[in-house]
Amino acid sequence: MIFFLIAVAWLVFGTFLGSLLLFQNDQLNQVLGVTFSTKHAQHAEVKDVINSFKKACYLVFWMFVLASLLMLLPAIEELAEFVMLLLVMGNMAINGYAIGHHQRKLRRLKERNDWIYPTSSFVSVDLMVTKEQGKASISPVWVWLLFGLGFIPMIVLVLFPNKNYPLFLSVIGPICQLPTVFLYYQSGRRGIMVAKGSTQWNLMIAQNNERINSIAATLSALVLWLFSMWFNAIIWFALKEYYFVGAVIVLIAGLLVISFWQQRQTRKILETAMEEMEEEIMQEKETTWKWGCYHNPYDSRLFVPKRLPSMGWTINIAHPLGKAIFFGTMALATVMIGFIIYSGTKDYEVTIHSSEVVFDAAMYDYTINKNEVASISMIEVLPKGRRTSGFGGFSKSYGHFSLDGYGNGRLYVYNKVKQYVVVSLKGDRPSYIIVNGKSAEETQELHRELQDWFGK
Amino acid sequence: MILNIDMAGDTPIYTQIRNQIVFGIANGQLLAGEHLPTVRQLAGDIGVNPMTVNKAYSLLKEEGFILMDRRHGAQINTIPLLTKPLGQEFDQRAALLIAEARIKGVSKRDVKERMLLLVDNIFQQKEEEQ
């Protein structure tokens, strides 16, 4: 379990490092999210800042890889999932600080050298290009087909029910697939780059961008579909967590490769166009970012490339739907982090009343009546099985479980203590409750108290 | 033809779209019979509500500059405009501009020169396109 947590932490650190290093020095006139002309982006001082940023990224990565080994210390072991969460959040924060620090350096460099670019509230639209919108994309049939194929596990599950696999989990595939359909339709929306008097180039750039973006969206849909099938196979065959880590690695690597390809192709087209154009078309873009998010009310796109395009896509929080997604995601993340912290820190409480016993745990309380109980016993080996819903941390496992030979029941156990009180119930949902204390002594004491209560 | 829309300007966006299309027709950048983008396409590219573009197109249709068709969308009108081009409305709008210039202290000669320059610009561009 501890190695699994360390592997997940490394995966996250590696993903951040990979995304940060995949950025291009000059992508659409953006160097680390700061606007530079093609010529200024090649300046030695700019290159120095980029090199310093790369070194900082490697340093942060290795620091956190070493810090994650702290989870192996016996004193920290029990808090492993919190430590992992802290490390991941710390890694994000320090990487964010490194980006901000180097962006400030680049802005100071611009000020010092008087590299001022035009800013404007004008939006230029080439009518010829607008008319041709959508004609260069690859067919939407593929993304819709992959969305449809996402329902395969659900259909299979309806036809051949599997006790390992609750039906609601099969909806996850199509839900994950749906954003790629949105992404495909957004790919038709081009950036706001229009050269005056060069309709031919505007059309060429727009159509190539449209083609590349639609291919990238379709390939992303394919990678997500493969991930979803792999994920479904893991649940169906009750495979170990390591298979899941493998699936996530393939998913992240696939999406990064697609993103990298997309950028490279886009850059190539722009470079070709720039060579032909007399002057560079560019505008200061500093004002389009707010709270670290893209904020441009004049841009109708919902999904836009991130300031570091290799890091994928982000939402335009000035878009009404963007605002809803942003605040919804923030709320969801806060609730999830809150839940993990609360679940991991709250101890179980078993309260014995005259005719009932209350098992109190975060979000998974349960009360049993004396007349529901069939027997109370102790075991020293927890049967193998799987969690259907609940919390499965390093130190604690609780919630709904399905154990071999026992069926569906509830667990309230501290993983380190190898003694368990089994309260067998007369019904089958749940058919048992397995609980223990924080130590073997506490478990034995609990067993005595429960037996006394049952015998009265 | 390129539309340059000032999103922060005082002139409403639908008026800017309408005016620039009229200029485009006058100077020959938009030819009779040429199709315009659909309302949704143009609204998407400018980044405005489709109602804004629809309002501009409706104005242009009312004034006879474009034709709207359910199957073919909007296209530049090939039939000469039915309203009298140099009628009362033209006089009123031109006179108003001249009056405003005079109030702001522009001389008669400067106004004439500027008007001629603008006339030359629009007619010359059209001739070059043809």
Contacts between the chains, C-beta under 8 A, distances in Angstrom:
chain1	res1	chain2	res2	distance
A	121	B	6	6.0
A	121	B	7	4.9
A	121	B	8	3.7
A	121	B	9	7.5
A	122	B	4	5.2
A	122	B	5	6.6
A	122	B	6	5.4
A	122	B	7	7.2
A	123	B	4	7.6
A	123	B	5	4.9
A	123	B	7	5.8
A	123	B	46	5.5
A	123	B	47	6.3
A	124	B	2	5.6
A	124	B	3	7.0
A	124	B	4	5.2
A	124	B	5	7.7
A	125	B	2	6.9
A	125	B	3	4.7
A	125	B	5	7.1
A	125	B	42	7.0
A	125	B	45	4.7
A	125	B	46	5.5
A	126	B	1	7.5
A	126	B	2	5.1
A	127	B	1	5.0
A	127	B	2	7.3
A	127	B	3	6.6
A	127	B	24	8.0
A	127	B	30	7.8
A	127	B	36	6.7
A	127	B	37	5.9
A	127	B	42	7.7
A	128	B	1	7.4
A	129	B	45	7.7
A	130	B	37	4.0
A	130	B	41	5.1
A	130	B	42	5.5
A	130	B	45	4.7
A	131	B	35	6.6
A	131	B	36	7.5
A	131	B	37	4.6
A	131	B	41	6.9
A	133	B	37	7.4
A	133	B	41	5.0
A	133	B	44	7.3
A	133	B	45	7.1
A	134	B	41	8.0
A	189	B	44	6.1
A	189	B	45	7.6
A	190	B	45	7.5
A	194	B	2	6.0
A	196	B	2	6.0
A	197	B	2	7.9
A	199	B	2	7.9
A	298	B	7	4.7
A	298	B	47	5.2
A	299	B	47	5.3
A	300	B	43	7.4
A	300	B	44	5.7
A	300	B	45	7.9
A	300	B	46	7.6
A	300	B	47	3.7
A	300	B	48	7.2
A	301	B	47	7.8
